[in-house]
Amino acid sequence: ADFCETIISIQDNMGNCTSTGGTAMVAGVLKTEKGDGLEDCDMEISGQDPTGPSFNYFTMTDDVGEYHFADQVPMYSNYTLTPTKDDNPLNGVSTYDLVLISKHILGLQPFDTPYKTIAADANASGSVTTYDVVELRKLILGIYSELPNNTSWRFVDKDFVFPNPANPFQSTFPETKAVADIQNSHMTDDFVAIKVGDVNNTAMANSFSSADDRAAGTLLFDVEDRNVKAGEEFEVRFTAAEKVTGYQFTLNYRDLEIADIVPGSDMKAENFALFPDANAITTSWNGDADAEFTIKFRARRSGKLSEMISVSSRITKAEAYSFTEEKQDVAFRFNGQNGATIAGVGFELYQNQPNPFVNKTVIGFHLPEAERATLNIYDETGRLLHTHTAQFDKGYNSVALDRSDLKTNGLLYYSLETAHESATRKMILLK
């Protein structure tokens, strides 16, 4: 009889067929509420093989938030997925989040999703109270390097439906995902990633993200300039030139000592933090009253006040928030006999985030004017590993680094140089 031979190829586009060896693939994606993939999140899968020992594997999400456990899960086993990410707690957290959390607590502007409510629970108490505002403010001020009772990120199984979205703590929500008796590959074991403290979705979840640091104007603090003598004690009042919903910044001082900080009428001592070894004060405030406060200084040497204090983002980032929800820069307006002089944030190189890092990190810096700058990376011996030169904008800028740019690990140094300024910091690249 006549016959012919042919080849039939069967392709499993849906991941429903198991691989050889009696194992299945487990995969998924971690995304924020607004859809950004969470990069470099640790994923653990653990379970029990019904015909053998228990198993436990680890991987990390890629730059779009995806993870895969390829042919590692025994068929018919039970397993649990656990995401973990606990770095860069300040990512996406600012005093404007405290403005929004306070409005939620007062019932003026309740959160519109359960994920924002979970993000606002800074102390992981299962509720949102003024204590969460206190904890987050300590983080913003630099008193805390991390939240003592919470991680930087929390997670919710994407398939979970909150019985009461207005109160996600009414019932226990799954921060892990448990699957029983797996009989085919699971390609959509997904999670919603929640950045603790970030209720306006500004956290940078991956290396494709970019911070929106555009400012709509500048909040000026009026300061009376004056000459001071060595040993003199004197008071300086800082008065905001306009009403805002909140602000935060670092105040640098030199050749001065702090004798006292006197909060304004709508402020408390908790709105300030003092770092005498760094010659800096940080402040974070939100409210409805006029913003003003007084600092009592003692001069170590004679000099001009405007040359002895400055606004900075060195510890707490300098920014303010208008009643129309626009971000503003912060500057001091020194009023003297010859008129007013405005001084804002100058040249500053910030700590890379995250640090230490495994795959990618971001180095941020502030330039007082648009100009050309060079970022250099060195190893411990001073060997140049990477250089990046470009024309950068006035204000905040950032450069993303990949470990492939460096081809080493351990303690590294990075420096930023312009025509007039330079600064150097340390960072750690893990194996």
C-alpha distance (Angstrom), angle and dihedral (degrees) to the residues before:
residue distance angle dihedral
A1 . . .
D2 3.74 . .
F3 3.81 115.4 .
C4 3.76 141.2 162.2
E5 3.78 135.3 -154.6
T6 3.77 124.3 -126.7
I7 3.79 137.8 171.8
I8 3.79 121.6 -129.0
S9 3.82 115.3 -161.5
I10 3.80 117.2 -160.6
Q11 3.78 116.1 -162.0
D12 3.81 123.8 -165.3
N13 3.80 101.3 -143.4
M14 3.80 93.9 164.2
G15 3.82 97.9 49.3
N16 3.81 92.5 -120.8
C17 3.79 97.1 129.9
T18 3.78 120.1 82.3
S19 3.75 121.3 -127.8
T20 3.77 124.6 -116.2
G21 3.78 116.4 -79.0
G22 3.78 95.8 47.0
T23 3.80 97.2 -81.8
A24 3.78 134.8 122.8
M25 3.78 136.0 -149.9
V26 3.80 120.2 -115.5
A27 3.80 117.6 -163.7
G28 3.77 141.9 151.7
V29 3.77 146.1 142.4
L30 3.81 135.7 -102.0
K31 3.80 115.2 -145.2
T32 3.77 135.7 169.7
E33 3.77 121.8 -118.3
K34 3.80 90.3 -92.1
G35 3.82 92.6 49.3
D36 3.82 104.5 -99.1
G37 3.81 114.1 144.4
L38 3.82 114.0 -120.8
E39 3.79 110.5 -125.6
D40 3.82 126.8 -152.4
C41 3.79 96.3 12.7
D42 3.81 115.3 155.0
M43 3.80 112.6 -120.3
E44 3.80 121.7 -165.5
I45 3.79 125.9 -171.3
S46 3.79 118.1 -168.9
G47 3.76 132.5 169.4
Q48 3.76 150.5 123.7
D49 3.80 127.0 -81.6
P50 3.83 105.4 -139.4
T51 3.81 89.8 -141.6
G52 3.78 99.5 35.3
P53 3.79 148.0 11.1
S54 3.77 129.5 -35.9
F55 3.80 118.9 -88.0
N56 3.78 135.8 -146.4
Y57 3.82 126.8 -177.6
F58 3.80 136.1 172.1
T59 3.78 135.7 -154.9
M60 3.82 139.0 153.6
T61 3.77 132.1 -122.3
D62 3.79 117.5 -106.6
D63 3.79 126.9 -126.7
V64 3.82 92.6 -74.7
G65 3.81 93.9 46.4
E66 3.81 98.3 -102.6
Y67 3.81 125.6 137.9
H68 3.81 134.1 -175.6
F69 3.78 135.8 -164.2
A70 3.81 98.0 -166.8
D71 3.81 115.3 -153.9
Q72 3.81 92.5 -30.8
V73 3.80 102.0 115.1
P74 3.82 116.3 84.3
M75 3.79 115.6 -128.0
Y76 3.82 117.5 -99.3
S77 3.80 91.8 15.9
N78 3.78 128.4 131.0
Y79 3.80 117.1 -123.1
T80 3.79 142.1 178.6
L81 3.81 126.8 -148.9
T82 3.80 117.6 -149.9
P83 3.83 122.1 -174.8
T84 3.82 118.9 -161.4
K85 3.80 131.7 -178.1
D86 3.78 121.7 158.2
D87 3.80 110.0 162.6
N88 3.80 138.1 108.2
P89 3.83 96.5 18.8
L90 3.83 92.0 -172.9
N91 3.80 92.1 60.1
G92 3.81 105.4 126.5
V93 3.82 93.9 -5.7
S94 3.80 121.1 124.1
T95 3.78 140.6 142.4
Y96 3.80 88.0 -90.1
D97 3.81 87.3 68.6
L98 3.80 86.9 56.3
V99 3.81 88.8 52.7
L100 3.81 90.2 55.0
I101 3.81 94.7 42.4
S102 3.82 90.3 51.3
K103 3.81 90.5 51.5
H104 3.80 89.5 50.7
I105 3.81 92.5 50.2
L106 3.81 91.3 49.8
G107 3.81 91.8 47.2
L108 3.80 92.0 -119.5
Q109 3.80 95.0 118.4
P110 3.83 113.0 5.3
F111 3.79 117.8 -159.8
D112 3.79 113.2 -94.3
T113 3.82 97.1 -145.5
P114 3.81 134.1 42.6
Y115 3.81 90.0 -126.9
K116 3.82 92.2 64.3
T117 3.80 89.6 51.3
I118 3.80 90.9 52.1
A119 3.81 89.6 48.2
A120 3.81 90.2 53.9
D121 3.82 92.9 55.3
A122 3.79 94.4 91.0
N123 3.80 96.6 168.7
A124 3.84 94.5 43.9
S125 3.80 91.6 -123.5
G126 3.80 95.6 139.2
S127 3.80 93.4 -109.0
V128 3.80 140.3 68.5
T129 3.80 114.3 -119.8
T130 3.79 140.7 148.0
Y131 3.81 87.2 -88.1
D132 3.81 88.1 69.6
V133 3.81 88.1 55.2
V134 3.81 89.5 51.4
E135 3.81 92.3 50.6
L136 3.79 94.3 47.7
R137 3.80 91.6 47.0
K138 3.81 89.8 55.8
L139 3.79 87.7 53.8
I140 3.81 92.1 49.4
L141 3.81 92.1 47.1
G142 3.80 92.5 52.0
I143 3.81 94.8 -113.5
Y144 3.80 89.0 116.5
S145 3.79 122.6 44.5
E146 3.81 87.6 -167.0
L147 3.79 137.6 1.9
P148 3.82 107.4 -86.8
N149 3.81 96.3 -144.6
N150 3.79 103.6 31.6
T151 3.78 144.2 47.0
S152 3.79 125.4 -118.2
W153 3.81 92.5 -110.9
R154 3.79 134.4 30.4
F155 3.78 128.0 -169.4
V156 3.78 139.5 -149.2
D157 3.79 126.9 -164.3
K158 3.80 103.0 -104.9
D159 3.82 91.5 -136.6
F160 3.80 92.5 58.1
V161 3.80 116.4 109.0
F162 3.81 114.6 -155.0
P163 3.83 111.1 -130.0
N164 3.81 88.8 -147.4
P165 3.83 111.5 20.9
A166 3.81 90.5 -173.3
N167 3.82 89.0 62.5
P168 3.81 111.4 27.7
F169 3.82 90.1 176.1
Q170 3.81 92.0 64.3
S171 3.81 87.8 90.0
T172 3.79 132.7 18.9
F173 3.79 111.1 -91.1
P174 3.83 120.4 -153.3
E175 3.81 113.9 -107.0
T176 3.80 89.2 176.0
K177 3.79 130.0 42.1
A178 3.82 121.0 -126.6
V179 3.81 121.8 -165.7
A180 3.80 124.7 -174.0
D181 3.81 128.2 -152.1
I182 3.81 99.2 -3.3
Q183 3.81 109.2 -150.6
N184 3.81 101.2 171.5
S185 3.77 139.3 15.3
H186 3.81 115.9 -65.8
M187 3.80 110.9 -145.4
T188 3.82 100.3 167.8
D189 3.80 106.8 53.5
D190 3.81 90.1 140.0
F191 3.80 134.5 172.2
V192 3.80 136.7 -162.0
A193 3.82 109.0 -127.0
I194 3.82 116.5 -143.4
K195 3.81 121.9 -164.5
V196 3.79 106.5 -145.8
G197 3.80 111.9 -123.9
D198 3.80 94.6 14.8
V199 3.81 108.2 107.4
N200 3.81 97.6 157.9
N201 3.82 96.5 54.4
T202 3.80 99.2 -115.7
A203 3.82 98.4 132.0
M204 3.79 116.1 121.4
A205 3.80 103.5 -123.6
N206 3.79 98.6 -179.9
S207 3.79 143.7 7.2
F208 3.81 90.7 -90.5
S209 3.81 90.2 62.1
S210 3.78 119.9 96.2
A211 3.78 128.8 -162.6
D212 3.79 116.0 -114.9
D213 3.79 99.8 -134.5
R214 3.76 98.0 158.1
A215 3.79 109.6 136.7
A216 3.79 126.3 -150.5
G217 3.77 98.5 -150.0
T218 3.79 133.9 -44.8
L219 3.79 133.0 -78.4
L220 3.80 106.2 -135.6
F221 3.79 122.7 -153.8
D222 3.79 109.9 -155.6
V223 3.81 113.7 -135.6
E224 3.81 126.8 177.6
D225 3.79 106.6 -126.0
R226 3.80 117.3 -140.3
N227 3.77 145.2 156.3
V228 3.80 116.1 -103.1
K229 3.79 131.8 -162.6
A230 3.79 127.8 -135.2
G231 3.81 110.3 -87.9
E232 3.81 93.3 16.2
E233 3.80 119.3 135.8
F234 3.78 114.5 -148.5
E235 3.79 142.0 161.1
V236 3.79 126.3 -120.9
R237 3.79 120.2 -164.1
F238 3.80 118.8 -153.8
T239 3.81 112.1 -158.2
A240 3.79 123.9 -178.3
A241 3.80 111.3 -128.6
E242 3.82 91.9 -142.0
K243 3.79 139.4 20.6
V244 3.79 117.0 -94.2
T245 3.79 135.2 171.7
G246 3.78 92.0 -121.0
Y247 3.79 148.8 -30.0
Q248 3.78 142.9 -166.1
F249 3.80 134.9 -167.1
T250 3.79 147.3 140.5
L251 3.79 119.9 -106.3
N252 3.80 113.1 -151.4
Y253 3.79 119.7 -159.4
R254 3.80 134.2 -179.2
D255 3.81 133.4 -168.8
L256 3.80 87.1 13.5
E257 3.80 137.4 99.8
I258 3.79 126.2 -149.2
A259 3.79 112.9 -119.8
D260 3.81 97.6 172.4
I261 3.80 144.8 -21.5
V262 3.81 116.2 -137.6
P263 3.83 111.9 -162.9
G264 3.79 120.3 -144.1
S265 3.79 125.2 -109.4
D266 3.82 94.1 -82.4
M267 3.81 96.0 38.7
K268 3.78 140.0 83.6
A269 3.77 135.8 -158.6
E270 3.81 86.1 -99.4
N271 3.82 88.6 71.0
F272 3.81 89.8 70.6
A273 3.78 139.4 54.0
L274 3.79 126.2 -167.7
F275 3.81 123.9 -144.5
P276 3.84 105.1 -179.0
D277 3.81 94.4 172.9
A278 3.81 89.1 56.8
N279 3.83 94.1 40.2
A280 3.79 89.4 -124.7
I281 3.79 143.4 121.7
T282 3.79 122.0 -160.4
T283 3.78 124.3 -156.5
S284 3.80 135.9 -172.6
W285 3.80 123.3 177.6
N286 3.77 139.3 164.6
G287 3.78 128.0 176.6
D288 3.79 147.1 102.7
A289 3.80 102.1 -91.4
D290 3.79 129.8 86.1
A291 3.79 110.6 -75.7
E292 3.79 113.6 -121.7
F293 3.78 138.0 132.3
T294 3.80 139.9 167.2
I295 3.79 131.2 -130.0
K296 3.80 123.0 -162.4
F297 3.80 111.5 -145.7
R298 3.79 134.8 -171.6
A299 3.81 114.5 -151.4
R300 3.80 118.3 -130.9
R301 3.80 90.6 -168.2
S302 3.77 138.4 4.0
G303 3.77 117.8 -85.7
K304 3.77 149.3 116.9
L305 3.80 116.2 -67.2
S306 3.82 94.8 -135.5
E307 3.80 88.5 58.7
M308 3.81 92.9 49.3
I309 3.83 103.6 51.0
S310 3.80 131.9 44.1
V311 3.79 141.3 168.2
S312 3.79 116.0 -110.2
S313 3.81 146.8 167.3
R314 3.81 92.9 -141.8
I315 3.82 95.8 118.3
T316 3.80 106.0 -1.0
K317 3.78 115.4 29.2
A318 3.81 114.1 -114.3
E319 3.80 112.7 -120.3
A320 3.80 141.4 122.9
Y321 3.81 135.1 -156.7
S322 3.79 126.0 -135.1
F323 3.80 125.2 -146.2
T324 3.82 87.2 -105.5
E325 3.84 88.8 61.2
E326 3.80 94.1 -108.0
K327 3.79 121.9 142.3
Q328 3.80 117.5 -123.1
D329 3.79 136.8 -169.0
V330 3.81 119.7 -118.8
A331 3.81 125.9 -129.5
F332 3.80 140.1 161.6
R333 3.81 118.7 -118.9
F334 3.79 107.2 -153.6
N335 3.79 110.3 -156.4
G336 3.80 113.1 -156.2
Q337 3.80 141.8 155.0
N338 3.80 91.4 -81.9
G339 3.80 96.1 48.7
A340 3.79 133.4 -90.1
T341 3.80 129.3 -37.1
I342 3.81 120.9 -163.8
A343 3.80 118.4 -150.2
G344 3.81 121.7 -177.8
V345 3.78 135.0 170.2
G346 3.80 111.2 -41.9
F347 3.81 133.5 -166.0
E348 3.81 110.1 -27.9
L349 3.81 135.2 164.5
Y350 3.80 114.1 -157.0
Q351 3.79 133.4 -153.4
N352 3.79 112.7 -88.8
Q353 3.80 117.1 -107.6
P354 2.93 124.5 -107.3
N355 3.77 101.2 24.0
P356 2.99 122.0 -154.0
F357 3.81 93.5 31.2
V358 3.79 136.9 -174.7
N359 3.80 108.7 -163.6
K360 3.80 110.9 -3.1
T361 3.77 140.0 10.5
V362 3.81 138.1 177.0
I363 3.81 125.3 -132.1
G364 3.79 114.3 -156.8
F365 3.79 129.3 -165.3
H366 3.80 140.9 168.5
L367 3.79 125.1 -131.1
P368 3.83 122.1 -164.7
E369 3.81 89.8 -146.7
A370 3.79 137.1 16.0
E371 3.79 105.8 -88.5
R372 3.78 147.2 138.0
A373 3.81 115.7 -82.0
T374 3.79 138.2 175.9
L375 3.80 126.2 -143.6
N376 3.82 114.7 -159.5
I377 3.81 128.0 -171.9
Y378 3.83 120.9 -156.0
D379 3.80 136.2 -178.8
E380 3.82 123.4 -130.7
T381 3.81 91.9 -84.0
G382 3.80 92.5 54.5
R383 3.79 94.6 -106.1
L384 3.81 111.5 152.3
L385 3.81 109.5 -118.8
H386 3.78 103.5 171.3
T387 3.79 139.6 -0.2
H388 3.80 131.9 -166.4
T389 3.81 123.1 -173.5
A390 3.80 123.8 -178.8
Q391 3.79 146.0 138.2
F392 3.81 107.6 -92.5
D393 3.79 132.8 -164.7
K394 3.78 127.4 -111.7
G395 3.80 110.2 -90.7
Y396 3.78 128.1 17.5
N397 3.80 119.8 6.7
S398 3.79 133.8 167.6
V399 3.79 140.2 -162.7
A400 3.82 122.3 -155.6
L401 3.81 118.0 -141.4
D402 3.81 127.7 -160.3
R403 3.79 122.1 -158.1
S404 3.81 87.0 -122.3
D405 3.82 86.8 66.7
L406 3.80 90.4 60.2
K407 3.83 107.0 36.4
T408 3.80 93.3 -159.5
N409 3.79 140.7 65.2
G410 3.78 140.7 -141.2
L411 3.80 129.4 56.7
L412 3.80 113.3 0.2
Y413 3.79 135.1 177.1
Y414 3.79 127.0 -141.8
S415 3.79 127.3 -167.1
L416 3.78 133.7 -170.9
E417 3.78 119.8 -153.2
T418 3.80 132.8 -174.2
A419 3.78 130.2 170.1
H420 3.81 90.4 -84.8
E421 3.82 109.3 18.4
S422 3.81 141.9 43.9
A423 3.80 137.7 179.3
T424 3.81 137.0 177.0
R425 3.81 133.6 -154.4
K426 3.81 138.9 173.9
M427 3.80 130.1 -117.6
I428 3.81 136.6 174.7
L429 3.81 126.4 -130.9
L430 3.81 111.4 -162.1
K431 3.78 124.1 -146.1
